[in-house]
Amino acid sequence: MDEPRKRSRPGRAPAPAGRTARPRQSEVARLAGVSQATVSLVLAGKKQGATISDETRQKVLDAARSLGYVPDPAARRLAAARNDLLGVFSFTATFPTDVQHSYYPFLVGVEQEAAARGYDLVLFTGSSTGGAGAAGPDALSRVRLADGCLFLGRHAPAGELRRLVADGFPVVHIGRRDELEGLAWVGADYVSASREVVGRLAALGHRRIVLIREDDDAPASTDREHGFLKGLEAAGLPGGPAAVFRSAAPERELTAERLRGWTDDGVTAFVAEETDTGGAWRALRTAVRDARVDCPSEVSLALLGSPPPDLADGPQVTGFDIPRTRLGAAAVRLLAALVAGEEAAEPLVSCVFRAGATAGPPPAP
């Protein structure tokens, strides 16, 4: 015997024939022509740091009204139950406990701000699920033990983060991730900082500058390159593809011969990006050493960030310092607001220029 069809109410479109279950957010998303993450944020009344236009918001509300969507009361009660725990998930194979690890200052800021707001922390690592390769529908399910979670790492599984956001679970990524709609994040202003480094080199008299970077699409790398090229443009220096050396294996491909070729062609300054591995800076240091080129009398070197701890010896490197502790604190403030159901945003945090001793005027012609 067929199930009776639901009666339609005023202002609500009739339910499709044969459907007896309550409408799902995925159906609202299809009708509105948006992602499920956007639907989740609009219906929850939160933006999670992302800009959702009034037009998109209205499309979602109209679609929900048309389908007769109502939130699951059991799910809402579950979401409202908080235990004052914030999660921190690192996509490194082992959670960084060494005070020299580049992630350590982030964790200091996280811990200080969480304590000030009355939260305890639960630390998760990607080691039990393959580190940065974590994947699958349950790869990040453990973080739901907390009220919300901070994510830390250059390469995080986009699909799993998107699923958490779609479910309305409070998530904040430390580092720009605006390619995932609805994902809240805090970040440093790498564009302005990188542009300033190039401007300082240009002021010293350098007319040919090359950026050394790893071959990936991490937002931090993209921002640094964008700022580097903007700095060249502002100084009236040559840019384009010839000004950027992008390599998947810089420690193998950035040879002394290649570096000598650049210097013979008039390049007098090299800039490397900071990454978790420090690959670009390691390769540049090795190439300069093997080419027997003196720094800074023959070439100037700069780093968009800080060197890895094992390469922090010798003269201080010209570049900028990333405000990691401030970023960690900002991430907790944003996450606490999301857990409380409030709309919030954190501005980009400025980086501080570091004069260093690896940059000087270019050699005389």
N, C-alpha and C positions, 0 to 999 in steps of 0.2 A: 504494500500500500504506500502511495506517495506521501511524502511529508507535506503538511500544509504550508502554503507560501506565506511569508511574513507580510503583514499589512503595512502599507506605506503610511508614513506620517506626513503632515504638512511640511513642505520645504525639504523633503527627503525623496530622492529617487527610489523607485521600487527596487527591491533586492533582486539580483539575477535569479532566474528560475533554477531551483535545485539547490540553492545555497542556504544553509541554515546557520552556519557559524558567523560570529561577529566579523565585520570587515577588518582586514589587517592593514598595517601601515604600508606594506608592499603594494596593496591595491590602491591606496590613496596616492602613493608615489607614481604608479603607472598612469592614473587618471590625470594627475597634475603635471606629468611630464618632468618630474624631478627625481633626485635620488632618495632612497629610503632614509638616509642620514639627515637630509634636509627636512623631510617630513617629521622625523623624530624631534628635531630641534624646534621646529615651528610649533608643533602640538604641545611640546613641553614648555613653551614660552621662553626658551633660552636660545642664544646665538652661539654659545661656546667659542667666542672669540672670532667667529667668521662673520662676514657681512652677508646678510640675506636681504635682498631687496624687498620693498613693500609689495611689489607686483608678484614676486615669487611667493611671499608669505600669504598673500590673498588667494593665489591659485591653490595652495595647499589647504587653506581653510575652506574654500569653496568645494574642493574635491572631498574633503572629509565630511562636510555637511551633506553633500550629495549622496555619499555612500552610507551615511548614518553611522560614521565611525564614532565610537566612544572608547576612552581609555579603559584598559582592564583594571578594575579596582584592586584586585589582588596584587597585580604587578606594581601599582602605585603604592600600596601599603608596604610592599617589600622594599621599594626604592626609598621610602621615607624612613625605614629603620636604619639608623646609623650607629656605628660603634666607635666613632672617633679614631679610626685608623686610616692612614693614607699609605698607599703602596708606592714603591719605587722599583721600576723594572729596568734592568740594564741589559742591553743586547751585547754584552761582552761574555766571553766564555767563562770567566771567573769574575765575581763581583769585585770591583777595585777597592782594596783596603789599604794599599800602599799610599802613604801621604804624598808621594811624588807622582802618582798617577794623575793624568789630566782630568779625570772625572772627580777626583777627591774634592776640589773646591766647590763643585756643584753640590756634593753631598753635605758639605759643611753648611752652605746656605740653606739647603733643604731642612736639615736637622734643626738649625737655629730658628727658622721661621715656623716650623711645625711645632716646636716646643713652646714658642711664644703664643701660639694659637690653641694650645691644649690638645694637639694631636700626637698620637704615637705613630711610629713608622713600621711598615712591614716591607722587608727587602726581598725582592725576587730577582733571579738571574735567568738568563737564557740558556745556561749551561745544560739544564736537564731536558731542554727541548731543542737543542742544536744551536744555541747561541743566536747569532744574527740570522740563521737559516730557519728559525721557528716558523712553522706553517701548519695549516690544518685548522678545522673549526674549534678545536679545544686547546690550541697552543698557548693562548693567553687567558684561559678560563680561570686560572688560579688567582688572578688579580682581583676577581670579584669578591674575594674575602675581605677586601678593604672597601671603604666608602667611595674611593676614587683612586686613580693611579697616575703617577708621573712616569714618563717613558724617556729613556736616556740612551742615545746611540745614533750613529751616523746612518745605519741601514736597518730600519725596522720593517716588519712585515705589514705592508699597507693594507692587505685584505683583512687581517685580524684587527688592526686599529679601526678600520672602517666599520667592522661588525660591532665593536664595543660602542662606538659613537651612535650607530643606528639603534642600538638597544637602549640608548639614553644613559649609559654608564659614564660618569664623569672622568674625562681623560685629558691630560695636558702633556704635550711633547716638548721637551727642552731642546730647542732648535727649530728653525723654520720648517713647517710642513704644510704650507697652504695649498699643495696640490691635492690634499685629501679634504674634500668639502666637509665642513662642520667640525674638523679637528682643531681644538684649541692648542696654541703653542706660545712659547715665549722665546725670544731670540735676540741676538746681538746685531748691531748695525754694521755688518761686515762691508756693505757697499761704501758707506762714508769713510770707514776706517781704511779700506784698501785704496780708495781714491786719495786720501791724505798721504799715505805712504808714497804713492807715485808722485804727488805734488812736491813732497820733500826731496825726492831724488831729482826731479826736474829743477828744483831751486838750486841744487848743488851743481847743476850744469849738464846732467845726463840727457842725451838726445835719443838714444836707442836703448830701450828697456824690454826685457823678455820675461814673461810669466811662466813658471814651471808648475804644472798641476797634474793631478791624477785624472785618469780617464773614467769618470763616472758622473752621474747626474745628481749627486747629493746637493740639496739646496744651498748648503754652506759654501760648496765649491762654486756653484753658479753665482752666488752673491759676490764672492771675492773676485771672480773674473769680471763680472759686470762693473764693480767698483774700479778695478784695475784699468779697464778700457775707458771708463769715464774719466779717470785721472789722466790718461794719455791724451784724450780728446781735449780736456780742459787746458792742458799744457801745450797743445798744438804739436804733439809728438805722433809719429807714425804708429798706427794700431793695426787692426785687422788680424787675419789668421797668422801672419808671420810674427806677431808679437806674443803669441801664446803657444807654448809647447805642451801638448796634452798627451799623456802616455799611460797605458795600463800597467807598464812595468818600468817606471822611470829609473830605478836603480840599475837596470840592464841597458836601457836605451839612451840614457843621458851619459854619453861617454866623454872622455877628455877631448877626443877628436872633434866631436860635435860642438863642445864648448869653445874650443879653439877656432872653429869655423865661424862661430858667432862673433867672437872678439875681433877676428880679422876683418869681419864685415862691419865693424863699428859699434857693436853692442858693448856697453860699458857698465850695465847694471842688470842684475838678475833678481827676480822676486819669486819666492816659492810660497805655496799655500801650506797651512797647517792642517793635518788630518790625524785620525787616530793612530795611524801607523808611522806618520812622519816620513813617508816614502819620498815625497818630492824634495824635502829639505835634505834628507840623507843623500839622495842622488846628487843634488847640487853641490853639497860639501865635498863629496867624493870626487866629482868631476873637476872641481876647482883645484883640489889637492893633486890629483893625478896629472892635470895639465900644467902644474907648477906655476899657477897664476897667483899673484899676491893680492890679498884682500886687506885693506881697501885701496891700496895704491894703484893697482891695475884694473880691478873690477870691484864694484860695490855689490853687496848682497843684502837682501831684506827678506823678512819672513812675515807673512800675513797671519799672525798669531804668535805662539811661543814654541820653542824647540822642545822635542821630547826630553824627558829627564836625563836620559843617557847621553844626550848631545848638548847638554847645558854647560859644558866646560868651555873655557876660553873666553874671548871678549863677548860682551853682551851683544845680542843680535838686534839690529835695527828692525823695527816693525811695530806691532801693537799688542797690547795685553787684552785678553778676553775677560770680562768681568764675571767669571764663573760663579762666584759666591752670590753676587747680586742676582744672577739669572736663576740660581736655585731657589732663592727666597721669593723672587717674582713668580716662579712656577707654583710654589705652595700657595701664595696669595690667590692666584687665579683658580687653582684647583679647589681651595676652600670655598671660594665664591660659587663655583659650579656645584659642589656638594650641597651647599645651602640653597640651591635653586635660584641664584641671582645671576643677572647679566653682568659680565665684567670683561675687561680687556687690560692688557699690560703693554705699555709702549716698548718699542725697541730700546735695548740698553746700549749706550754708547761705549765704544772701546777707547782705550787710552793709548795715544801714540808713545812709542818707546824709541828714543833717539839712538841708543846703542852705539857700537863702535865699528860696525861692519860696512858703513857707508861713508863715502867721502867724495870729493870732487873727482871727475873723470881724469884720466891721465892726459897730459898735453899731446896734441896731435903729433 
